[in-house]
């Protein structure tokens, strides 16, 4: 019963946070421009953005780690290349109007370097949009207090801990776990807090840094829109939008 309740909170949280992020990506491309999808997969984000803007005026480009996903995206004639987001982005300075990473930052070993690279490849007045879990939640604090591992924190490298439910999972049962693979794509490695991520984006050189929270657990869904505005610092998911001067 308890897990079912939190799964409903999680589903609403992810739906609302992604909807907001995609709308902001579309807004950043009003008038045209090049966008870079970091963690493009097979092109899911392209499909969502394509319902909001005219890609005849803008152009979509993506980076993905998994070769199979890159091949699927290229089979769809999408400009997605294989590369490692932990390393220097394979683009020159100032090439993109918008760079975004949705549920990507928490999977990187070098998240700070990634944000510096995003700043480099953005054009002046370009926009970065990040969607990532927040480690500084009441939900996380409570789970740690009772001895559980939160789903928003770094994941263990053993599938056994997942099956024994040492982690309080709120994500979909269809989630793919590759914890024991040589190069796991789905493990959370470094999870930022709201305050630290906001500060770091400013330190890198971004301006007009705005953060938004989604999912203030354990409160019911009917109260979420109001509570998210009151306390974004402790929400389960966060979306950050910032500009390059």
LUMPA-12379 format. One record per residue: residue in three letters; x, y, z of N, C-alpha, C in turn. Coordinates in pm, whole numbers, plus 50000, padded with zeros to 5 digits. Atoms other than C-alpha are relative to their C-alpha. Last residue first. Layout:
BEGIN
AlaXYZXYZXYZ
...
***
This chain:
BEGIN
Unk499844985650029526085355447918500745002149867
Unk498594996550015525085318847907500095014749963
Unk499554993750123521575313748041501525002050001
Unk499044989149981520125290248302500465005049862
Unk499904992850126517255265948347500925011950023
Unk499264987549996517225240148624500145005649860
Unk499684995350133514575213148664500705013550014
Unk499794985750020514385194448991500355002849855
Unk499354996950127512985160949096500165015149987
Unk499355012250048512175148049446500765002249869
Unk500815008250089511385182049597500824988649941
Unk500075013649949513335195349896499134990849914
Unk498695004849953514595228949767499984985450042
Unk499355007850106511415235549565501294993450045
Unk498755006249957509575245349885500604991549889
Unk499594995649867506645269249844501384994750038
Unk499624985950008506265264849468500525005250134
Unk498804999050084506355227149496500485014349987
Unk498835002849918503895228649787501295001149920
Unk499794989349903501185245749580501314997950078
Unk499694987450069501465222449280500285011650096
Unk498664998450056501795191549507500245013549931
Unk499314988749938498695194949724501325003649931
Unk500864988250009496395172949514500665012550056
Unk499894993250129499235148149466499175012849991
Unk500825005350110499355138849832500085008649875
Unk501314993650008502275149250061499234995549876
Unk501015010150032505075124450124498625005849977
Unk500525011749929506965137749927500095002150151
Unk499594998349860507425171349758499344989050081
Unk500175011649914507245161349391500545001950140
Unk501175008150031508555186549140499974987950093
Unk500125013049936510975215049211498704993049964
Unk501395003549976512015244048991499944985950058
Unk500275013949966515395261148971498534997950033
Unk501305002049939516265293448789499794985050025
Unk500195014149964519795304548708498694998650076
Unk501455001949994519635338848545499674985450030
Unk500754989549933523365336348470498514996849995
Unk501374997950045525695307848386499355011150080
Unk500144987950080529415312048448498625002349945
Unk499515003150134530555278748590499925012249909
Unk498535000249995530125292848941500604997549863
Unk499544986049993526485301448867501525000749999
Unk500304994250130525765265748757500435014649995
Unk498965003950094527565254149070499755005649861
Unk498764992649978525375274349302501044996549896
Unk500244986050035522135260949158501275008250014
Unk500084999250145523445225449169499775014449954
Unk498665001750058524565229449529499965001149849
Unk499174988249972521265244149649501364998849933
Unk500534988150068519085217649483500955011950016
Unk501074993549927521205188249598499585012649924
Unk499824986749944523185168649345498835003850091
Unk501294993049996523195131249280500185013150074
Unk499864987849920526435114449170498675007549992
Unk498644999749948526415078349046500245012050091
Unk499764986349955522805069348975501365000350069
Unk499714997649858522925036348789500145014950027
Unk501194996649923521125033448453500265002050149
Unk500614987650048523935034048198498895004850091
Unk501444998549975526185008248359499485013649954
Unk500264985750017529595004248189498515002650020
Unk498704993149994530954970448301499835015149990
Unk499324999450129527484957048378501295008250014
Unk498795008149999526534948448735500724999749865
Unk499084996349894524024976348793501324992449992
Unk498755005350054522284972148460501135002350099
Unk498894998749907518734976848584501234993249941
Unk498935009450033516004983648328501175002550096
Unk498664994250001512895000448464501054989149976
Unk499395002650130509664982548369501425005549991
Unk499535013849997508594980948735500684996349868
Unk500835010050067508365018748715500624986250013
Unk500044999450146510215040148967499184988549945
Unk501284993950038509345042649335499875000849849
Unk500164995950138512035019449467498615006049977
Unk501444997050009512875017849837499755005849861
Unk500284986750055516325002149806498495001649991
Unk499284991249909517044972750033499885014449954
Unk500724987749962514304956549831500685007650112
Unk500345001649858515924921649822499325012550057
Unk501035010349986515774922549442499584998050146
Unk501234995450062517604955749425498884989850021
Unk500584989949911520244945549676498715005649942
Unk500585006749884520884914049476499335009950094
Unk501425002150024521364934049156499314993550120
Unk500445013949993524674945749294498504999149978
Unk499595007050123526564977749213499644985350004
Unk498945009949978524704999049467500354993049869
Unk500465013949995522755029649353501154990650029
Unk499155009250078523735065449436499554985550021
Unk498584999449965520755084149584500824990949911
Unk499404988050058517335091349435501485001350033
Unk499845001850144516105055749492500665012049935
Unk501014993150083516745059749862500274998049852
Unk499314991950101518755033250050498965006549910
Unk500205003850139516995021450365500835008849908
Unk499025009750047518235023550724499814995049859
Unk500485013449966515255040250893500894989049940
Unk500205001049854517015073950904499564986050040
Unk498695002149939518255069750547499874998150150
Unk499555013450034514675065250429501374996950060
Unk500785009849924513515096050617500474985849973
Unk499594999149859516305118150483499294989450083
Unk498675006049986515655106550127500444999650145
Unk500165014250031511915114250147501334992650021
Unk500505005849876512555147950313499874984749985
Unk501455000549983514605155750006499644994550136
Unk500354993749871518215167149967498495000850017
Unk499665008849888519285142149699499545005750134
Unk499464991949892517435159649417500304990950119
Unk500535001649864516775140549098500765008350101
Unk499235009849924517735155448759499394998350139
Unk500975006549913516285176548480500724988650071
Unk499665012649937518735200748321498824995150084
Unk501165005149927518085228948075500364986050051
Unk499825013749955520945250347942498774996050081
Unk500675005249882520075281247740500424985650030
Unk500575013450012521995302447493499524994750134
Unk501434999549967522445339847549499324986549978
Unk500324989349905525875337147380498485001250012
Unk499784986650052526165303847201499645010250105
Unk501164991250017526375271847400500425013249938
Unk500585002050133529285248247337498745008249977
Unk499084997150111531385261447627499304999149864
Unk499794985450007528595262847884500865003549880
Unk501254994350050527635226847810500125015149984
Unk500025002150144531285217347854498725005449937
Unk499054990450058531355233048199500024998849848
Unk500644986849999528185213848285500915010949946
Unk501074999750099529765181048173499345013749995
Unk499344997750128532885188248376498975000749888
Unk499564985950000530685191448683500705003549870
Unk501124991050025528885158948607500405014649994
Unk499424986549999532075138648577498935010349967
Unk498894999749905531005103348668500535014150017
Unk498664996650046527665108048495501024999450113
Unk499365012150052524395090148565501465002349960
Unk499795009549890522925117248789500694987249957
Unk498934995349913523385143348514500344989950109
Unk498675003850050521295124048261501085003050103
Unk499675012349927517655124848370501334994349952
Unk501155003749919516985151348103500254986250062
Unk499775013649953520095167847961498894996450097
Unk500805005449891519655199247755500394985550031
Unk499435013049966521715222547539499204994550117
Unk500475006849880519955251647368500724986650016
Unk500924990949932521075277647115499534994050132
Unk501395003849974524035256447013499225010850072
Unk500705005450116527395261446843498504998050020
Unk501124991550039529225284847082499164995049884
Unk500604990349907532555266747101498795006849937
Unk499294987649977533285236746880499255009250094
Unk500504988450074531715202846917500855012150032
Unk499354999350132532815168147028499455011049910
Unk501035001450102531885173647395500625002249862
Unk500244987850077534905168747617498984997449891
Unk498824994250063534535137747833499625012649923
Unk499024997349895531995124448082501255006849946
Unk500284987049940529315128247815500925003250117
Unk500025001249855530865099347623499835013850062
Unk498934993149929530095098347251499774998750149
Unk499565007249881527975081046987501175007650062
Unk498695006250009526295104846744500324992950131
Unk499555004349868522655114446692501324992649983
Unk498574997149987521575134246385500444997350144
Unk499714989749902518195117346339501515001650014
Unk499434988250065517515098446017500175011850096
Unk501144990850013515245072946193500445013349936
Unk500935006650092517915046546131498765008549977
Unk499524997250135520265071446295499144993349895
Unk500264985850030518195070146612500435003449858
Unk501454998450017518155032046614499655014349962
Unk500375006150127521915030846554498505001649973
Unk499514991050106522555055346837499584994649863
Unk500934988750006520355034347066500405009949890
Unk501275004950055522355002746984498995011449987
Unk499915001650146525685020747033498664995849940
Unk500285013850042524805032147384499964998949847
Unk498925009149969526535064747484499794986149939
Unk500445011649924524215089947319501174990450017
Unk498875008449959524755125047186499444988650084
Unk499975007749877522075143846997501294992550021
Unk498775007849998521405170546737500064992850134
Unk499815008849885518105186946644501294992049983
Unk499405012950034517795216446408500334992450128
Unk498975004049905515495246446424500594986649957
Unk499284988049959513395264846167501154996850095
Unk499524993950124512165234145979500795012750030
Unk498595002850020512025217746321500505004149862
Unk499795003450140508715235146385501504997849978
Unk499354990050086508045234746757500104994849858
Unk500114986549944505845217647018500595010849910
Unk501424996749988505065182946879499805014650043
Unk500554998450134508655179846756498525003050001
Unk499784986050040509845185447111499365002749865
Unk500794991049914508285152647228500135014549953
Unk501415002350025509545131946935499145009650082
Unk500344994150129513005147246958498514998749973
Unk500184985649979513105138747327499655007149870
Unk501254997449929512515101947254499745015150014
Unk500634987950052515285100746994498685003450066
Unk500475002550136516675065547030499295012149940
Unk500655012850019518715075247336499634997849855
Unk501114999550095519485112347332499254986849987
Unk500695012149955521615113947645498784997749913
Unk498965007849936522625149947583499374987950069
Unk500625009249905520175165147335501084990950056
Unk499215012049976521825194547160499384992050113
Unk500065005349865519665221947011500804987150008
Unk499565013949987520385243646707499884995650146
Unk498755002649932518415275446651500304985250007
Unk499025008850063515065289146543501264998350082
Unk499194992450094512875318746631501084991749934
Unk500874991050075511515301946941500865008949910
Unk499745001250143514125276047034499045008349916
Unk498644995150027514325284647405500324999949851
Unk499954985449986510555281747432501375005549965
Unk500694994050115510665246247294500055015250006
Unk499135002250115513255236247553499395006349876
Unk498924990249991511125252547822501014998349886
Unk500554987050035508065232747712501075010850003
Unk500174999650145510115200847715499405013449954
Unk498694999150065511295207548070499865001049849
Unk499454986549981507785215048199501325001649926
Unk500854990850077506315183248051500565014250009
Unk499645001450142509265163348187499195009549913
Unk498664994450018508745176948539500454999049854
Unk500014985349993504985171748529501385005949975
Unk500814994550109505065135648407500085015249998
Unk499255001350125507955126648638499225005749882
Unk498784991849995506275140248950500734999649867
Unk500434986150021502865125148862501225009349996
Unk500494998850138504435090848819499575014349970
Unk498875000150093506455094649139499535002049856
Unk499334987149987503455104349352501125001249896
Unk500924990350060501565074249218500595014050008
Unk499905001750144504575052349294499075009749927
Unk498844992550046504645066849645500224998449850
Unk500264985649981501105054949714501165008349944
Unk500944996050104501795020349568499715015050006
Unk499224999050124504855016749791499105004449885
Unk499124988349991502755024850097500785001949871
Unk500834987950000500005000050000500875012650000
***
